[in-house]
Amino acid sequence: MQAVAVVDEITDVFRSAGARGYVHARLVDDAGVEVGLDADTPVVTASVFKVPVLLELTRQAAAGQLDLTDRVRVPASRRTTGPTGLSVMLDDVEVSWRDLAFFMMSVSDNTATDVVMERVGVDNIAATLASLGLKETAVDQDCAALLAELATDLGIDLESEEPVAFTDLDPAKVAAARALNAAHTNRTTPREMTELLSLIWADRAGPADACAEARRIMALQVWPHRLSSGFPDGVAVAGKTGTLPGIRNEVGVVAYPDGGRYAVAVFTVADSLASQQPAIDAAIGRAARLAVDALRSA
């Protein structure tokens, strides 16, 4: 059943915020109860691709292929550009695989992500996605490769101490950038992301231990300004954001005290390339709340 009355309202939320939105929300335990706005359109994941990376890590741990408590030394010379976590640390770091996954998901640490991806393997991530029937979801690049492409295509230096003024860039260059085009970068659809989340929350994306660990780590994300901004105290949100120039996303599972669980995926493309987009951040939470309220009343 498609709750259709709310779709126009969600569309207006994004229009008022200066963005185009792509949304899918569903009951975790029933794919037939859903709300969708261009839910089958391919979208750029940005850091949302770290959800499949996390799942692959926990699946391999459950299979005995790695121990999440093993220590990993990440030297200062091994850094991927990014604003958080190990990416901005200046000294050698030693941490467990489990805590690397925490950094990857809680603060979207690019260095932690790339170290984890080197360990689990891009081909294994692809095989897992295929085994789950997620044909439109691809994780072809780590953060370093994605950002290198972006810097090349836009003619910018992402490692400069001076922040990049994306609003000053040639719009034609931005439109042609591979990292901002779902045909050429890590991608998914809103519907496939809610399917993946539902499989994780229902212990069907892998062994129960693997799914439980993925859920635990996703619940530790620190960003409150997008998905969770739409929900009151007492409603738990476990999610993952994604951000690139002009792109602001978040996917997650919203759990109510009465036991209701709703998988939500919201992807946006902004009208502006401004680095700060509080209206769009808030719109993600508002759209998610409208979708979940519609599901709860359906």
C-alpha positions in Angstrom: 0.0 0.0 0.0 1.3 3.4 -1.0 0.4 6.3 1.3 0.0 8.8 -1.5 -1.6 11.9 0.2 1.7 13.0 1.8 3.9 12.9 -1.3 2.9 16.4 -2.5 3.5 17.8 1.0 7.0 16.2 1.0 7.7 17.6 -2.4 6.8 21.1 -1.2 9.1 20.7 1.8 12.1 20.2 -0.4 11.0 22.9 -2.9 10.7 25.5 0.0 14.2 24.5 1.2 15.8 24.9 -2.3 16.3 21.3 -3.2 15.0 18.3 -5.1 14.2 15.3 -2.9 14.2 11.5 -3.4 12.5 9.6 -0.6 11.5 6.1 0.4 10.0 5.0 3.7 8.6 1.7 4.7 7.8 -0.6 7.6 10.8 -2.7 8.4 8.7 -5.8 8.5 6.4 -5.0 5.6 7.7 -3.7 2.3 4.1 -3.2 1.1 3.4 -0.3 3.4 5.5 2.5 1.9 5.8 6.2 1.0 7.9 7.1 -2.1 9.0 10.2 -4.0 11.1 9.2 -7.0 12.1 6.1 -5.0 13.6 4.2 -7.9 15.7 7.0 -9.2 19.5 6.4 -9.0 21.1 8.8 -6.6 24.6 9.6 -5.4 25.2 8.0 -2.1 28.0 10.3 -0.8 29.0 8.7 2.6 25.8 6.7 2.8 27.8 4.0 0.9 29.5 3.3 4.3 26.4 1.3 5.3 27.3 -1.6 3.0 30.9 -1.3 4.0 29.9 -1.7 7.7 27.7 -4.7 6.9 30.5 -6.4 5.0 32.9 -5.9 7.9 30.4 -7.3 10.4 29.6 -10.2 8.1 33.2 -11.2 7.7 33.7 -11.0 11.5 30.7 -13.3 12.0 32.2 -15.7 9.5 35.5 -15.8 11.4 37.4 -14.1 8.6 38.5 -11.3 10.9 38.4 -10.4 14.6 36.8 -7.1 15.3 39.0 -6.7 18.4 42.3 -7.0 16.5 44.4 -3.9 16.6 45.2 -1.9 13.5 48.0 0.6 13.3 47.1 3.6 11.0 50.3 5.7 10.5 50.2 9.5 10.2 51.2 9.1 6.6 48.1 7.1 5.8 45.3 9.7 5.7 42.4 10.3 3.4 41.2 13.9 3.2 38.3 14.6 5.5 37.1 16.9 8.3 36.7 14.4 11.1 38.2 11.5 13.0 41.5 10.0 11.9 41.5 12.1 8.8 42.5 15.2 10.9 44.7 13.4 13.4 48.4 14.2 13.1 50.0 11.2 14.8 50.0 7.4 14.4 46.9 5.8 15.7 46.3 2.2 16.9 42.7 1.1 17.1 40.5 -2.0 16.7 38.6 -2.9 13.6 35.4 -2.4 15.6 36.4 1.1 16.6 37.5 2.0 13.1 33.9 1.1 12.1 32.6 3.3 14.9 34.7 6.2 13.5 33.5 5.5 10.0 29.8 5.6 10.9 29.6 8.0 13.9 31.5 10.9 12.4 31.9 9.7 8.8 35.7 9.3 9.1 37.1 8.9 5.6 40.4 7.5 6.7 38.7 4.9 8.8 36.4 4.0 5.9 39.3 3.5 3.5 41.3 1.3 5.9 38.2 -0.9 6.5 37.5 -1.1 2.7 41.1 -2.2 2.1 40.5 -5.0 4.6 37.1 -6.3 3.5 37.6 -5.8 -0.3 35.4 -3.9 -2.8 34.6 -7.2 -4.7 33.3 -8.7 -1.5 31.1 -5.7 -0.8 29.7 -6.0 -4.4 29.1 -9.7 -3.9 27.2 -9.2 -0.7 25.0 -6.5 -2.3 24.3 -8.8 -5.2 23.4 -11.7 -2.9 20.8 -9.4 -1.2 19.2 -8.5 -4.5 20.4 -4.9 -4.5 21.0 -4.6 -8.2 21.0 -0.7 -8.3 23.5 -0.2 -5.4 27.2 0.0 -6.2 30.2 0.8 -4.1 33.0 1.0 -6.6 35.3 3.6 -5.0 36.7 4.4 -1.6 36.8 7.9 -0.2 40.3 8.7 -1.6 39.4 7.7 -5.1 36.1 9.5 -5.0 37.6 12.8 -3.7 40.5 12.6 -6.1 38.0 12.4 -9.0 36.1 15.3 -7.6 39.3 17.4 -7.2 40.4 16.6 -10.8 37.0 17.3 -12.4 36.5 20.6 -10.5 40.1 21.8 -10.6 40.3 22.3 -6.9 42.7 21.3 -4.1 40.8 19.6 -1.3 43.8 19.5 0.9 44.4 23.2 0.9 44.1 25.0 4.2 41.8 27.5 2.5 38.2 26.2 2.3 36.9 25.7 -1.3 34.2 28.2 -2.3 32.0 25.8 -4.3 29.6 28.6 -5.2 32.4 30.2 -7.2 32.9 27.2 -9.4 31.9 26.9 -13.1 28.4 25.4 -13.0 29.2 23.4 -16.2 32.2 21.8 -14.4 30.1 20.9 -11.4 27.4 19.4 -13.6 30.0 17.2 -15.3 31.8 16.0 -12.1 31.8 12.3 -12.0 31.5 12.1 -8.2 28.2 14.1 -8.4 26.7 11.9 -11.1 24.9 8.7 -10.1 26.0 7.1 -13.4 29.7 7.4 -12.5 30.1 7.1 -8.7 28.9 5.1 -5.7 25.1 5.0 -6.1 21.8 3.4 -5.0 18.1 4.2 -5.0 16.0 5.2 -2.0 14.0 2.0 -2.3 17.1 -0.2 -2.2 18.5 1.6 0.8 15.4 1.0 2.8 15.5 -2.6 1.7 19.1 -2.9 2.9 18.2 -1.2 6.2 15.2 -3.5 6.7 17.3 -6.6 6.0 19.8 -5.5 8.6 17.1 -4.7 11.2 15.4 -8.0 10.6 18.6 -10.1 10.8 18.3 -11.1 7.2 21.3 -9.2 5.8 23.7 -11.8 7.3 24.2 -13.7 10.5 22.2 -12.2 13.4 25.4 -11.2 15.2 26.6 -9.3 12.2 23.3 -7.4 11.8 23.2 -6.7 15.6 26.7 -5.2 15.5 25.8 -3.1 12.4 22.7 -1.8 14.2 24.7 -1.0 17.4 27.2 1.1 15.5 24.7 2.9 13.4 22.9 4.0 16.5 26.0 5.9 17.6 26.0 8.5 14.8 26.4 11.9 16.4 24.8 14.2 13.8 21.4 15.4 15.0 20.6 18.0 12.3 19.0 15.9 9.5 16.9 12.7 10.0 16.7 12.8 13.8 15.7 16.5 13.8 12.2 15.5 12.7 11.5 13.3 15.6 10.8 13.9 19.3 12.6 12.6 22.4 11.9 8.9 23.0 12.1 8.0 19.3 15.4 6.3 18.4 17.1 7.1 15.1 20.0 5.0 13.8 21.4 6.4 10.6 24.1 7.5 8.2 24.5 10.9 6.6 26.2 11.6 3.3 27.5 15.0 2.0 29.1 16.2 -1.2 28.9 19.6 -2.9 25.1 20.2 -3.6 24.2 16.8 -2.1 22.9 16.1 1.4 21.5 12.7 2.4 20.6 10.5 5.3 19.2 7.0 5.7 18.3 5.3 8.8 15.7 3.4 10.9 13.3 5.2 13.1 12.1 3.2 16.1 9.1 4.2 18.3 8.5 3.1 21.9 5.5 1.1 20.8 7.7 -1.1 18.7 7.1 0.5 15.3 10.2 0.4 13.1 10.5 2.4 9.9 13.3 2.4 7.3 13.8 5.8 5.8 16.0 7.0 3.0 16.2 10.7 2.0 18.5 12.0 -0.8 18.6 15.6 -1.9 20.2 17.7 -4.7 20.4 21.4 -3.7 19.7 24.3 -6.0 22.8 26.0 -4.5 26.4 24.8 -3.9 26.7 26.6 -0.6 28.5 24.6 2.0 26.0 25.4 4.8 22.4 24.4 3.9 20.5 24.3 7.2 17.1 24.6 5.5 17.8 21.4 3.5 19.2 19.6 6.6 15.9 20.4 8.4 13.9 19.4 5.4 15.4 15.9 5.5 14.0 15.5 9.0 10.7 17.1 8.2 10.2 14.9 5.1 11.1 11.8 7.1 8.6 12.7 9.8 5.8 13.3 7.3 6.6 9.9 5.7 6.7 8.0 9.0 3.5 9.7 10.3 1.8 8.6 7.1 3.0 5.0 7.6 1.9 5.0 11.2 -1.6 6.2 10.3 -2.0 4.1 7.2 
